[in-house]
Amino acid sequence: MGRRLIEKQCEGCNGPFLGVKSPGPNRGRFCSKTCANRTSKASGNACALNWRMCKQCDKEWIGEHGSTVGYCSDTCRLARQRKAAREWQASNRKPPSPPKEMSCLICSALFRVKGRAKYCSSDCNEAAKETRRSAARAEARSKVKSRTFQCEECGAQVITQPRIIADKRGHQKPWVDMRRRFCSALCNERNHVAAVKRRRDAQKRGAPRGEAFSPAEIFMRDGWRCQLCGISTPAKLRGSTDARSPQLDHILPLAAGGTHTRANVQLACRRCNQAKGATPMGQTRLIG
């Protein structure tokens, strides 16, 4: 059996509406909840509805009994939280510190510091980078020992310092030239020209094609001593007119059919070489 609807008059707006016939005191008295709430508020019935004031927009709204919510919507609640956060930041914000000045580590000029800057300009920054690179190269050189050798042309003592070169990957590393034989380009050229000239002179005299070697190689082999008289021939006297200056001598002269090979040459002082002339003198060496 369905409910019986009858036409009633709303006690809030005095408008007609269809309601359920019921003997209850509050049933079927209002056409809507809006009219019921308005009538309850006007009559001062606080127990019937929980009217509240929104903390953000100051709008009245109906809340549940026992609830502590103070906002009519989530929008007002989030707006209130943002406002409180801004107020807290404004009250706790530290005052701006005065600009800090310091002297540049390169040029010692005063400048205002921005962040972690240590240099006043990009030029000083590049100069500092180059200083660090130089220090790194010097440290790398200190880990590699220098090489000391004797020039094969003039006999001077040469000390080669390590250089910094880049490998295939672009990494810098120290390097010492272990194949260098001469102290300068002049000695290198002089040694090459002399060796070519001796080999050409030997071929002009009818000797077979000889070997390519430097006189300094023979002098070092013979210990810088004359193989005819045994006197010491210092390297510093080479090329001079001193009687003890070292010279390259063919044991069997080229004019007599000798060859320009390591086995047929020896070190002779200037005095012995001039006295010998084209006479065979000495003992050929067995090279092998």
C-alpha atoms as an extended CHARMM CRD file, in Angstrom:
* protein
*
       288  EXT
         1         1  MET       CA              0.0000000000        0.0000000000        0.0000000000  PROA      1               0.0000000000
         2         2  GLY       CA              1.6010000000        3.2540000000       -1.1410000000  PROA      2               0.0000000000
         3         3  ARG       CA              1.8340000000        6.4710000000        0.7270000000  PROA      3               0.0000000000
         4         4  ARG       CA             -1.0020000000        8.9100000000        0.3100000000  PROA      4               0.0000000000
         5         5  LEU       CA             -0.0260000000       12.3910000000       -0.8840000000  PROA      5               0.0000000000
         6         6  ILE       CA             -2.1360000000       15.4080000000       -0.0990000000  PROA      6               0.0000000000
         7         7  GLU       CA             -1.7660000000       19.0820000000       -0.9490000000  PROA      7               0.0000000000
         8         8  LYS       CA             -0.2490000000       21.1130000000        1.8450000000  PROA      8               0.0000000000
         9         9  GLN       CA              0.9400000000       24.6730000000        2.4860000000  PROA      9               0.0000000000
        10        10  CYS       CA              4.6190000000       25.3060000000        3.3460000000  PROA      10              0.0000000000
        11        11  GLU       CA              5.0870000000       27.0100000000        6.7000000000  PROA      11              0.0000000000
        12        12  GLY       CA              8.2670000000       28.7310000000        5.4390000000  PROA      12              0.0000000000
        13        13  CYS       CA              7.2780000000       30.2240000000        2.0860000000  PROA      13              0.0000000000
        14        14  ASN       CA              3.4860000000       29.6600000000        2.2840000000  PROA      14              0.0000000000
        15        15  GLY       CA              3.5960000000       27.9150000000       -1.0400000000  PROA      15              0.0000000000
        16        16  PRO       CA              1.6040000000       24.8060000000       -1.9430000000  PROA      16              0.0000000000
        17        17  PHE       CA              3.3160000000       21.4170000000       -2.2070000000  PROA      17              0.0000000000
        18        18  LEU       CA              2.4330000000       17.7220000000       -2.1640000000  PROA      18              0.0000000000
        19        19  GLY       CA              3.2850000000       16.0650000000        1.0950000000  PROA      19              0.0000000000
        20        20  VAL       CA              2.6910000000       12.8190000000        2.9350000000  PROA      20              0.0000000000
        21        21  LYS       CA             -0.2050000000       12.7140000000        5.3100000000  PROA      21              0.0000000000
        22        22  SER       CA              1.4280000000       12.0450000000        8.6930000000  PROA      22              0.0000000000
        23        23  PRO       CA              0.4940000000       12.8230000000       12.2950000000  PROA      23              0.0000000000
        24        24  GLY       CA              4.1410000000       13.7310000000       13.1760000000  PROA      24              0.0000000000
        25        25  PRO       CA              4.8890000000       17.2720000000       14.3530000000  PROA      25              0.0000000000
        26        26  ASN       CA              7.7450000000       17.9480000000       11.8250000000  PROA      26              0.0000000000
        27        27  ARG       CA              6.7690000000       15.8200000000        8.8880000000  PROA      27              0.0000000000
        28        28  GLY       CA              5.2580000000       17.4770000000        5.8620000000  PROA      28              0.0000000000
        29        29  ARG       CA              5.5580000000       21.0290000000        7.1490000000  PROA      29              0.0000000000
        30        30  PHE       CA              8.0130000000       22.4480000000        4.5700000000  PROA      30              0.0000000000
        31        31  CYS       CA              8.3600000000       22.1410000000        0.8560000000  PROA      31              0.0000000000
        32        32  SER       CA             12.1570000000       21.8470000000        0.9260000000  PROA      32              0.0000000000
        33        33  LYS       CA             15.1760000000       21.7480000000        3.2140000000  PROA      33              0.0000000000
        34        34  THR       CA             15.9510000000       25.3810000000        2.4270000000  PROA      34              0.0000000000
        35        35  CYS       CA             12.6210000000       26.5210000000        3.8560000000  PROA      35              0.0000000000
        36        36  ALA       CA             13.0640000000       24.2190000000        6.8500000000  PROA      36              0.0000000000
        37        37  ASN       CA             16.5460000000       25.6000000000        7.6000000000  PROA      37              0.0000000000
        38        38  ARG       CA             15.4530000000       29.1820000000        7.1930000000  PROA      38              0.0000000000
        39        39  THR       CA             12.4780000000       28.7100000000        9.4930000000  PROA      39              0.0000000000
        40        40  SER       CA             14.5790000000       26.8960000000       12.1310000000  PROA      40              0.0000000000
        41        41  LYS       CA             17.1770000000       29.6830000000       12.1660000000  PROA      41              0.0000000000
        42        42  ALA       CA             14.5140000000       32.3870000000       12.4650000000  PROA      42              0.0000000000
        43        43  SER       CA             12.8950000000       30.6120000000       15.3990000000  PROA      43              0.0000000000
        44        44  GLY       CA             16.2680000000       30.2200000000       17.2120000000  PROA      44              0.0000000000
        45        45  ASN       CA             16.1740000000       26.4590000000       17.2910000000  PROA      45              0.0000000000
        46        46  ALA       CA             19.9340000000       25.7690000000       17.5910000000  PROA      46              0.0000000000
        47        47  CYS       CA             19.4480000000       22.1280000000       18.2440000000  PROA      47              0.0000000000
        48        48  ALA       CA             17.7880000000       21.5790000000       14.9330000000  PROA      48              0.0000000000
        49        49  LEU       CA             20.6490000000       22.9170000000       12.6880000000  PROA      49              0.0000000000
        50        50  ASN       CA             24.3560000000       23.7570000000       13.2390000000  PROA      50              0.0000000000
        51        51  TRP       CA             24.8930000000       27.1210000000       11.5730000000  PROA      51              0.0000000000
        52        52  ARG       CA             28.5260000000       28.2410000000       11.2430000000  PROA      52              0.0000000000
        53        53  MET       CA             30.5650000000       31.1410000000        9.8720000000  PROA      53              0.0000000000
        54        54  CYS       CA             33.3250000000       30.3340000000        7.3320000000  PROA      54              0.0000000000
        55        55  LYS       CA             36.7590000000       31.5420000000        8.5110000000  PROA      55              0.0000000000
        56        56  GLN       CA             37.7890000000       32.5140000000        4.9740000000  PROA      56              0.0000000000
        57        57  CYS       CA             34.8140000000       34.0250000000        3.1640000000  PROA      57              0.0000000000
        58        58  ASP       CA             32.5850000000       34.8630000000        6.2260000000  PROA      58              0.0000000000
        59        59  LYS       CA             29.6870000000       32.9530000000        4.6940000000  PROA      59              0.0000000000
        60        60  GLU       CA             27.1400000000       31.1330000000        6.8150000000  PROA      60              0.0000000000
        61        61  TRP       CA             26.8400000000       27.4390000000        6.2420000000  PROA      61              0.0000000000
        62        62  ILE       CA             25.3090000000       24.4020000000        7.9530000000  PROA      62              0.0000000000
        63        63  GLY       CA             27.6810000000       21.9200000000        9.4840000000  PROA      63              0.0000000000
        64        64  GLU       CA             27.2720000000       18.6380000000       11.2660000000  PROA      64              0.0000000000
        65        65  HSD       CA             26.8950000000       18.4640000000       15.0310000000  PROA      65              0.0000000000
        66        66  GLY       CA             30.1880000000       17.7670000000       16.7790000000  PROA      66              0.0000000000
        67        67  SER       CA             32.2980000000       18.7020000000       13.7370000000  PROA      67              0.0000000000
        68        68  THR       CA             35.2010000000       21.1860000000       14.1050000000  PROA      68              0.0000000000
        69        69  VAL       CA             35.4420000000       22.0870000000       10.4270000000  PROA      69              0.0000000000
        70        70  GLY       CA             35.6100000000       25.8780000000       10.0900000000  PROA      70              0.0000000000
        71        71  TYR       CA             35.3480000000       26.2730000000        6.3190000000  PROA      71              0.0000000000
        72        72  CYS       CA             32.4280000000       26.0070000000        3.9790000000  PROA      72              0.0000000000
        73        73  SER       CA             34.4590000000       24.2520000000        1.2630000000  PROA      73              0.0000000000
        74        74  ASP       CA             37.8910000000       22.8490000000        0.4010000000  PROA      74              0.0000000000
        75        75  THR       CA             38.5740000000       25.9300000000       -1.7080000000  PROA      75              0.0000000000
        76        76  CYS       CA             38.2530000000       28.2090000000        1.3160000000  PROA      76              0.0000000000
        77        77  ARG       CA             40.3270000000       25.8390000000        3.4330000000  PROA      77              0.0000000000
        78        78  LEU       CA             43.2360000000       25.7650000000        0.9260000000  PROA      78              0.0000000000
        79        79  ALA       CA             43.0330000000       29.5410000000        0.4530000000  PROA      79              0.0000000000
        80        80  ARG       CA             43.2640000000       30.0160000000        4.2200000000  PROA      80              0.0000000000
        81        81  GLN       CA             46.3000000000       27.7070000000        4.4200000000  PROA      81              0.0000000000
        82        82  ARG       CA             48.0940000000       29.5830000000        1.6310000000  PROA      82              0.0000000000
        83        83  LYS       CA             47.3840000000       32.8960000000        3.3420000000  PROA      83              0.0000000000
        84        84  ALA       CA             48.7630000000       31.5840000000        6.6360000000  PROA      84              0.0000000000
        85        85  ALA       CA             51.8850000000       30.2890000000        4.8890000000  PROA      85              0.0000000000
        86        86  ARG       CA             52.5100000000       33.6600000000        3.2530000000  PROA      86              0.0000000000
        87        87  GLU       CA             52.0690000000       35.4430000000        6.5790000000  PROA      87              0.0000000000
        88        88  TRP       CA             54.5070000000       33.0480000000        8.2740000000  PROA      88              0.0000000000
        89        89  GLN       CA             57.1240000000       33.5090000000        5.5480000000  PROA      89              0.0000000000
        90        90  ALA       CA             56.7630000000       37.2790000000        5.7530000000  PROA      90              0.0000000000
        91        91  SER       CA             57.2060000000       37.2700000000        9.5320000000  PROA      91              0.0000000000
        92        92  ASN       CA             60.1640000000       34.8450000000        9.5240000000  PROA      92              0.0000000000
        93        93  ARG       CA             61.9970000000       36.1080000000        6.4510000000  PROA      93              0.0000000000
        94        94  LYS       CA             65.5820000000       37.0980000000        7.2260000000  PROA      94              0.0000000000
        95        95  PRO       CA             66.5760000000       40.6190000000        6.2950000000  PROA      95              0.0000000000
        96        96  PRO       CA             68.8240000000       40.7940000000        3.2210000000  PROA      96              0.0000000000
        97        97  SER       CA             72.4770000000       40.6780000000        4.1350000000  PROA      97              0.0000000000
        98        98  PRO       CA             74.6500000000       43.5870000000        3.0350000000  PROA      98              0.0000000000
        99        99  PRO       CA             76.7750000000       42.9640000000       -0.0870000000  PROA      99              0.0000000000
       100       100  LYS       CA             80.0100000000       41.1750000000        0.7370000000  PROA      100             0.0000000000
       101       101  GLU       CA             83.2960000000       42.4030000000       -0.6550000000  PROA      101             0.0000000000
       102       102  MET       CA             86.5350000000       40.4900000000       -0.9880000000  PROA      102             0.0000000000
       103       103  SER       CA             89.8150000000       40.8250000000       -2.8350000000  PROA      103             0.0000000000
       104       104  CYS       CA             90.4350000000       38.8740000000       -6.0500000000  PROA      104             0.0000000000
       105       105  LEU       CA             92.9010000000       36.0100000000       -5.6260000000  PROA      105             0.0000000000
       106       106  ILE       CA             94.6710000000       36.9520000000       -8.8630000000  PROA      106             0.0000000000
       107       107  CYS       CA             94.7530000000       40.7600000000       -9.1540000000  PROA      107             0.0000000000
       108       108  SER       CA             93.8560000000       41.5930000000       -5.4990000000  PROA      108             0.0000000000
       109       109  ALA       CA             91.1170000000       44.0270000000       -6.6330000000  PROA      109             0.0000000000
       110       110  LEU       CA             88.0170000000       44.4730000000       -4.4500000000  PROA      110             0.0000000000
       111       111  PHE       CA             84.7250000000       43.1920000000       -5.9020000000  PROA      111             0.0000000000
       112       112  ARG       CA             81.2460000000       42.2650000000       -4.7150000000  PROA      112             0.0000000000
       113       113  VAL       CA             80.8750000000       38.5530000000       -4.1620000000  PROA      113             0.0000000000
       114       114  LYS       CA             78.0690000000       36.7430000000       -6.0090000000  PROA      114             0.0000000000
       115       115  GLY       CA             77.5950000000       33.1850000000       -4.8450000000  PROA      115             0.0000000000
       116       116  ARG       CA             80.9570000000       31.4270000000       -4.4600000000  PROA      116             0.0000000000
       117       117  ALA       CA             82.9630000000       33.6570000000       -6.7690000000  PROA      117             0.0000000000
       118       118  LYS       CA             86.6670000000       34.0080000000       -5.9730000000  PROA      118             0.0000000000
       119       119  TYR       CA             87.7480000000       36.1150000000       -8.9340000000  PROA      119             0.0000000000
       120       120  CYS       CA             86.6360000000       39.5490000000      -10.0720000000  PROA      120             0.0000000000
       121       121  SER       CA             86.3390000000       38.7850000000      -13.8070000000  PROA      121             0.0000000000
       122       122  SER       CA             86.4840000000       36.0410000000      -16.4030000000  PROA      122             0.0000000000
       123       123  ASP       CA             90.0790000000       37.0150000000      -17.2710000000  PROA      123             0.0000000000
       124       124  CYS       CA             91.1980000000       36.3680000000      -13.7010000000  PROA      124             0.0000000000
       125       125  ASN       CA             89.2600000000       33.1050000000      -13.7300000000  PROA      125             0.0000000000
       126       126  GLU       CA             91.0980000000       31.9600000000      -16.8790000000  PROA      126             0.0000000000
       127       127  ALA       CA             94.4270000000       33.0360000000      -15.3500000000  PROA      127             0.0000000000
       128       128  ALA       CA             93.6580000000       30.9180000000      -12.2780000000  PROA      128             0.0000000000
       129       129  LYS       CA             92.8240000000       27.9280000000      -14.4830000000  PROA      129             0.0000000000
       130       130  GLU       CA             96.1130000000       28.3140000000      -16.3530000000  PROA      130             0.0000000000
       131       131  THR       CA             97.9740000000       28.5130000000      -13.0480000000  PROA      131             0.0000000000
       132       132  ARG       CA             96.3760000000       25.2460000000      -11.9400000000  PROA      132             0.0000000000
       133       133  ARG       CA             97.2370000000       23.6240000000      -15.2760000000  PROA      133             0.0000000000
       134       134  SER       CA            100.8750000000       24.7430000000      -14.9560000000  PROA      134             0.0000000000
       135       135  ALA       CA            101.0510000000       23.3410000000      -11.4430000000  PROA      135             0.0000000000
       136       136  ALA       CA             99.6200000000       20.0330000000      -12.6680000000  PROA      136             0.0000000000
       137       137  ARG       CA            102.1600000000       19.8810000000      -15.5110000000  PROA      137             0.0000000000
       138       138  ALA       CA            105.0210000000       20.6660000000      -13.1280000000  PROA      138             0.0000000000
       139       139  GLU       CA            103.8500000000       17.9320000000      -10.7680000000  PROA      139             0.0000000000
       140       140  ALA       CA            103.6600000000       15.4660000000      -13.6630000000  PROA      140             0.0000000000
       141       141  ARG       CA            107.1830000000       16.3900000000      -14.7990000000  PROA      141             0.0000000000
       142       142  SER       CA            108.5290000000       15.8910000000      -11.2880000000  PROA      142             0.0000000000
       143       143  LYS       CA            107.3790000000       12.2600000000      -11.3970000000  PROA      143             0.0000000000
       144       144  VAL       CA            109.4780000000       11.5180000000      -14.5260000000  PROA      144             0.0000000000
       145       145  LYS       CA            113.2660000000       11.4800000000      -14.3830000000  PROA      145             0.0000000000
       146       146  SER       CA            115.2930000000       13.5100000000      -16.8690000000  PROA      146             0.0000000000
       147       147  ARG       CA            117.6960000000       11.8600000000      -19.3050000000  PROA      147             0.0000000000
       148       148  THR       CA            121.3860000000       12.6750000000      -19.6150000000  PROA      148             0.0000000000
       149       149  PHE       CA            123.3220000000       11.7270000000      -22.7710000000  PROA      149             0.0000000000
       150       150  GLN       CA            126.3590000000       12.7760000000      -24.7920000000  PROA      150             0.0000000000
       151       151  CYS       CA            125.9430000000       14.4550000000      -28.1460000000  PROA      151             0.0000000000
       152       152  GLU       CA            127.3450000000       12.1850000000      -30.8760000000  PROA      152             0.0000000000
       153       153  GLU       CA            128.6270000000       15.1410000000      -32.8800000000  PROA      153             0.0000000000
       154       154  CYS       CA            130.1970000000       17.5820000000      -30.4250000000  PROA      154             0.0000000000
       155       155  GLY       CA            130.3910000000       15.3800000000      -27.3350000000  PROA      155             0.0000000000
       156       156  ALA       CA            128.5660000000       17.8540000000      -25.0980000000  PROA      156             0.0000000000
       157       157  GLN       CA            126.5930000000       16.6130000000      -22.1160000000  PROA      157             0.0000000000
       158       158  VAL       CA            122.8570000000       17.1150000000      -22.6810000000  PROA      158             0.0000000000
       159       159  ILE       CA            120.1080000000       16.8850000000      -20.0530000000  PROA      159             0.0000000000
       160       160  THR       CA            116.6350000000       16.4730000000      -21.5210000000  PROA      160             0.0000000000
       161       161  GLN       CA            113.7400000000       17.5590000000      -19.3440000000  PROA      161             0.0000000000
       162       162  PRO       CA            110.3700000000       15.7820000000      -19.6260000000  PROA      162             0.0000000000
       163       163  ARG       CA            107.6930000000       17.4220000000      -21.7720000000  PROA      163             0.0000000000
       164       164  ILE       CA            103.9030000000       17.2980000000      -21.4810000000  PROA      164             0.0000000000
       165       165  ILE       CA            102.2010000000       15.7240000000      -24.4820000000  PROA      165             0.0000000000
       166       166  ALA       CA             98.6260000000       14.5830000000      -25.1660000000  PROA      166             0.0000000000
       167       167  ASP       CA             97.8970000000       10.9240000000      -25.8310000000  PROA      167             0.0000000000
       168       168  LYS       CA             95.2480000000        9.5380000000      -28.1990000000  PROA      168             0.0000000000
       169       169  ARG       CA             92.4960000000       10.1760000000      -25.6730000000  PROA      169             0.0000000000
       170       170  GLY       CA             93.5730000000       13.7780000000      -25.1230000000  PROA      170             0.0000000000
       171       171  HSD       CA             95.0250000000       13.1230000000      -21.6450000000  PROA      171             0.0000000000
       172       172  GLN       CA             98.2220000000       15.0140000000      -20.8690000000  PROA      172             0.0000000000
       173       173  LYS       CA            101.2000000000       13.0390000000      -19.6120000000  PROA      173             0.0000000000
       174       174  PRO       CA            104.9750000000       13.6090000000      -19.2440000000  PROA      174             0.0000000000
       175       175  TRP       CA            107.3010000000       12.2280000000      -21.9200000000  PROA      175             0.0000000000
       176       176  VAL       CA            111.0900000000       12.0190000000      -22.3550000000  PROA      176             0.0000000000
       177       177  ASP       CA            112.6980000000       11.4690000000      -25.7670000000  PROA      177             0.0000000000
       178       178  MET       CA            114.9040000000        8.3890000000      -25.3250000000  PROA      178             0.0000000000
       179       179  ARG       CA            116.0470000000        8.3390000000      -28.9850000000  PROA      179             0.0000000000
       180       180  ARG       CA            117.6110000000       11.7760000000      -29.1510000000  PROA      180             0.0000000000
       181       181  ARG       CA            121.3070000000       11.6460000000      -30.1490000000  PROA      181             0.0000000000
       182       182  PHE       CA            122.3360000000       15.2510000000      -30.7440000000  PROA      182             0.0000000000
       183       183  CYS       CA            122.2470000000       18.4050000000      -28.6530000000  PROA      183             0.0000000000
       184       184  SER       CA            120.8430000000       20.6170000000      -31.3970000000  PROA      184             0.0000000000
       185       185  ALA       CA            119.5830000000       20.6400000000      -34.9650000000  PROA      185             0.0000000000
       186       186  LEU       CA            122.9410000000       22.0350000000      -36.1070000000  PROA      186             0.0000000000
       187       187  CYS       CA            124.8450000000       19.0210000000      -34.7940000000  PROA      187             0.0000000000
       188       188  ASN       CA            122.2610000000       16.7030000000      -36.3310000000  PROA      188             0.0000000000
       189       189  GLU       CA            122.6520000000       18.3480000000      -39.7430000000  PROA      189             0.0000000000
       190       190  ARG       CA            126.4350000000       18.4300000000      -39.4790000000  PROA      190             0.0000000000
       191       191  ASN       CA            126.5760000000       14.7270000000      -38.6090000000  PROA      191             0.0000000000
       192       192  HSD       CA            124.2750000000       13.7820000000      -41.4640000000  PROA      192             0.0000000000
       193       193  VAL       CA            126.1770000000       15.8620000000      -44.0230000000  PROA      193             0.0000000000
       194       194  ALA       CA            129.5150000000       14.4370000000      -42.8770000000  PROA      194             0.0000000000
       195       195  ALA       CA            128.2770000000       10.8490000000      -43.0820000000  PROA      195             0.0000000000
       196       196  VAL       CA            126.8740000000       11.3690000000      -46.5770000000  PROA      196             0.0000000000
       197       197  LYS       CA            130.0880000000       13.0580000000      -47.7100000000  PROA      197             0.0000000000
       198       198  ARG       CA            132.3060000000       10.2210000000      -46.4430000000  PROA      198             0.0000000000
       199       199  ARG       CA            130.1430000000        7.5720000000      -48.0790000000  PROA      199             0.0000000000
       200       200  ARG       CA            130.1720000000        9.5220000000      -51.3800000000  PROA      200             0.0000000000
       201       201  ASP       CA            133.9660000000        9.9630000000      -51.2560000000  PROA      201             0.0000000000
       202       202  ALA       CA            134.3820000000        6.2470000000      -50.6180000000  PROA      202             0.0000000000
       203       203  GLN       CA            132.2650000000        5.4210000000      -53.6780000000  PROA      203             0.0000000000
       204       204  LYS       CA            134.2600000000        7.8590000000      -55.8210000000  PROA      204             0.0000000000
       205       205  ARG       CA            137.4700000000        6.0460000000      -54.8840000000  PROA      205             0.0000000000
       206       206  GLY       CA            136.0040000000        2.7840000000      -56.0980000000  PROA      206             0.0000000000
       207       207  ALA       CA            134.9920000000        1.3500000000      -52.7400000000  PROA      207             0.0000000000
       208       208  PRO       CA            131.7570000000       -0.6830000000      -52.6100000000  PROA      208             0.0000000000
       209       209  ARG       CA            128.6780000000        0.8750000000      -51.0830000000  PROA      209             0.0000000000
       210       210  GLY       CA            129.4680000000        1.3780000000      -47.4250000000  PROA      210             0.0000000000
       211       211  GLU       CA            127.4500000000        1.5080000000      -44.2310000000  PROA      211             0.0000000000
       212       212  ALA       CA            125.6840000000        4.5850000000      -42.8870000000  PROA      212             0.0000000000
       213       213  PHE       CA            127.0030000000        5.4660000000      -39.4260000000  PROA      213             0.0000000000
       214       214  SER       CA            128.1780000000        8.5310000000      -37.5390000000  PROA      214             0.0000000000
       215       215  PRO       CA            131.7570000000        9.1760000000      -36.4050000000  PROA      215             0.0000000000
       216       216  ALA       CA            130.5020000000        9.7240000000      -32.8660000000  PROA      216             0.0000000000
       217       217  GLU       CA            129.2750000000        6.1260000000      -32.8560000000  PROA      217             0.0000000000
       218       218  ILE       CA            132.7990000000        4.9150000000      -33.5920000000  PROA      218             0.0000000000
       219       219  PHE       CA            134.3380000000        7.3290000000      -31.0860000000  PROA      219             0.0000000000
       220       220  MET       CA            132.0600000000        6.0740000000      -28.3340000000  PROA      220             0.0000000000
       221       221  ARG       CA            132.8090000000        2.4810000000      -29.3350000000  PROA      221             0.0000000000
       222       222  ASP       CA            136.5530000000        3.0930000000      -29.0080000000  PROA      222             0.0000000000
       223       223  GLY       CA            136.1520000000        4.9140000000      -25.6850000000  PROA      223             0.0000000000
       224       224  TRP       CA            137.4130000000        8.2710000000      -27.0430000000  PROA      224             0.0000000000
       225       225  ARG       CA            140.9800000000        6.9620000000      -27.1940000000  PROA      225             0.0000000000
       226       226  CYS       CA            143.3300000000        6.8540000000      -30.1630000000  PROA      226             0.0000000000
       227       227  GLN       CA            143.6460000000        3.2680000000      -31.4140000000  PROA      227             0.0000000000
       228       228  LEU       CA            147.1700000000        3.9360000000      -32.6780000000  PROA      228             0.0000000000
       229       229  CYS       CA            148.9000000000        5.5920000000      -29.6990000000  PROA      229             0.0000000000
       230       230  GLY       CA            146.3410000000        5.1480000000      -26.9110000000  PROA      230             0.0000000000
       231       231  ILE       CA            146.1400000000        8.8530000000      -26.0010000000  PROA      231             0.0000000000
       232       232  SER       CA            142.8600000000       10.3070000000      -24.7260000000  PROA      232             0.0000000000
       233       233  THR       CA            140.9500000000       12.3890000000      -27.2690000000  PROA      233             0.0000000000
       234       234  PRO       CA            138.3830000000       14.6030000000      -25.4810000000  PROA      234             0.0000000000
       235       235  ALA       CA            135.1220000000       15.2130000000      -27.2810000000  PROA      235             0.0000000000
       236       236  LYS       CA            135.4220000000       18.9630000000      -26.7350000000  PROA      236             0.0000000000
       237       237  LEU       CA            138.4910000000       19.0170000000      -29.0580000000  PROA      237             0.0000000000
       238       238  ARG       CA            136.6080000000       17.5350000000      -31.9720000000  PROA      238             0.0000000000
       239       239  GLY       CA            136.8010000000       19.7060000000      -35.0880000000  PROA      239             0.0000000000
       240       240  SER       CA            139.7640000000       21.7040000000      -33.7720000000  PROA      240             0.0000000000
       241       241  THR       CA            143.4250000000       21.7230000000      -34.9200000000  PROA      241             0.0000000000
       242       242  ASP       CA            144.6480000000       20.3400000000      -31.6250000000  PROA      242             0.0000000000
       243       243  ALA       CA            146.9400000000       17.3090000000      -31.8970000000  PROA      243             0.0000000000
       244       244  ARG       CA            144.5940000000       15.3020000000      -29.6420000000  PROA      244             0.0000000000
       245       245  SER       CA            141.3740000000       16.0640000000      -31.5210000000  PROA      245             0.0000000000
       246       246  PRO       CA            139.5120000000       12.8460000000      -32.4470000000  PROA      246             0.0000000000
       247       247  GLN       CA            139.2430000000       11.9320000000      -36.1220000000  PROA      247             0.0000000000
       248       248  LEU       CA            137.7990000000        9.0190000000      -38.0660000000  PROA      248             0.0000000000
       249       249  ASP       CA            140.5040000000        6.8480000000      -39.6690000000  PROA      249             0.0000000000
       250       250  HSD       CA            140.1230000000        3.9800000000      -42.1710000000  PROA      250             0.0000000000
       251       251  ILE       CA            142.3010000000        1.0610000000      -41.1410000000  PROA      251             0.0000000000
       252       252  LEU       CA            142.6520000000       -0.0600000000      -44.7760000000  PROA      252             0.0000000000
       253       253  PRO       CA            142.5910000000        3.2330000000      -46.7060000000  PROA      253             0.0000000000
       254       254  LEU       CA            139.9110000000        3.7500000000      -49.3140000000  PROA      254             0.0000000000
       255       255  ALA       CA            142.6050000000        4.3980000000      -51.8600000000  PROA      255             0.0000000000
       256       256  ALA       CA            143.9440000000        0.8840000000      -51.2140000000  PROA      256             0.0000000000
       257       257  GLY       CA            140.5300000000       -0.7460000000      -51.6750000000  PROA      257             0.0000000000
       258       258  GLY       CA            139.2160000000       -0.4110000000      -48.1090000000  PROA      258             0.0000000000
       259       259  THR       CA            135.5040000000       -0.1640000000      -47.3580000000  PROA      259             0.0000000000
       260       260  HSD       CA            133.5710000000        2.4400000000      -45.4450000000  PROA      260             0.0000000000
       261       261  THR       CA            132.2450000000        0.0530000000      -42.8110000000  PROA      261             0.0000000000
       262       262  ARG       CA            132.3060000000       -0.0790000000      -39.0410000000  PROA      262             0.0000000000
       263       263  ALA       CA            134.8370000000       -2.9060000000      -39.1100000000  PROA      263             0.0000000000
       264       264  ASN       CA            137.3040000000       -0.8590000000      -41.2110000000  PROA      264             0.0000000000
       265       265  VAL       CA            137.2410000000        2.3880000000      -39.1960000000  PROA      265             0.0000000000
       266       266  GLN       CA            138.7690000000        3.4380000000      -35.9130000000  PROA      266             0.0000000000
       267       267  LEU       CA            139.4040000000        6.4980000000      -33.8060000000  PROA      267             0.0000000000
       268       268  ALA       CA            142.7490000000        8.2110000000      -34.2980000000  PROA      268             0.0000000000
       269       269  CYS       CA            144.0920000000       11.4340000000      -32.9040000000  PROA      269             0.0000000000
       270       270  ARG       CA            144.9590000000       14.2120000000      -35.3430000000  PROA      270             0.0000000000
       271       271  ARG       CA            148.7150000000       13.6490000000      -34.9800000000  PROA      271             0.0000000000
       272       272  CYS       CA            148.5310000000        9.8950000000      -35.7010000000  PROA      272             0.0000000000
       273       273  ASN       CA            146.0560000000       10.3030000000      -38.5550000000  PROA      273             0.0000000000
       274       274  GLN       CA            148.2950000000       12.8210000000      -40.3410000000  PROA      274             0.0000000000
       275       275  ALA       CA            151.3770000000       10.6780000000      -39.7670000000  PROA      275             0.0000000000
       276       276  LYS       CA            149.6760000000        7.5520000000      -41.0500000000  PROA      276             0.0000000000
       277       277  GLY       CA            148.3590000000        9.0570000000      -44.2830000000  PROA      277             0.0000000000
       278       278  ALA       CA            147.2760000000        6.3270000000      -46.7730000000  PROA      278             0.0000000000
       279       279  THR       CA            149.3200000000        3.5910000000      -45.0900000000  PROA      279             0.0000000000
       280       280  PRO       CA            147.3890000000        0.5970000000      -43.7220000000  PROA      280             0.0000000000
       281       281  MET       CA            147.8480000000        0.6360000000      -39.9630000000  PROA      281             0.0000000000
       282       282  GLY       CA            145.7240000000       -0.9980000000      -37.2690000000  PROA      282             0.0000000000
       283       283  GLN       CA            143.6260000000       -4.1160000000      -36.9680000000  PROA      283             0.0000000000
       284       284  THR       CA            140.2170000000       -4.5190000000      -38.5120000000  PROA      284             0.0000000000
       285       285  ARG       CA            137.3790000000       -5.3810000000      -36.1440000000  PROA      285             0.0000000000
       286       286  LEU       CA            135.0930000000       -8.3620000000      -36.3650000000  PROA      286             0.0000000000
       287       287  ILE       CA            131.5290000000       -7.0630000000      -36.3150000000  PROA      287             0.0000000000
       288       288  GLY       CA            128.8690000000       -9.6940000000      -35.9580000000  PROA      288             0.0000000000
